[in-house]
């Protein structure tokens, strides 16, 4: 499989994951976001995708990790890379955003100032994902580094362990997103398994995969419409099964979309900043007196997707902002043209 082909299928899934995430945060949980009440079709849509949104993001992370997994003795470099990519934006984006949410006028104040200042330790808003995925990378990376995941059998055993822990009651003290890490770990490992078997999955389930995902989505929509309480428990056997099957079904479908692929290229910026732009959309629409739910949702999704893309384009132009706010590597400076020594021609 060519790198271009691989990029198209995975970036399409990234884009889809971004769309589902932004749509959920625009609609919001009960009492949050646009404060859409029960009975609205948008509320049903938001609730129905609870088993797919973050599992899909994590599944993709596991898939990509499996391609570029640790080899040799480069764990220190792996560790420093994940600190730059995940922990630096947690401090530079997560903490300031949480403080702004706590003290800013006209925003949904879900946290206090003290919790906001401790957002690097206490899971706050959507930034819990950064903490959780960092823990997963360190755990799986250490196992890989020590040579404990060198066969598919060991990978399946790791999934069995992750699934068993997933079904245990959560810790009362959710320090540094440990409960989030336990919740996401099975989907990360399933992404690794999916990458190792991707060609076989496409051959066997390329037709059945999309049909299965549509069937799952329609079933979840019906259940959410009847009684949302039947579908909101993420850490359950149903949540684990539906999340894993949905991710595998989407991967095997080999879905391609130029628009979603383009969007997937900005997935990290969208994850980090979409809530800020969704809130901006609510403020603007509110000042304009717009009350139609469909317009509010569409505006929020467009702001939440395209705003971070523009911000990413700006931040990526400068080393300081690209490192601090996007977790990117600092670009190496190229030698200036006038610094290149000129060798005189022989006479």
Beta strands, then each sheet from edge to edge (+ up, - down):
end
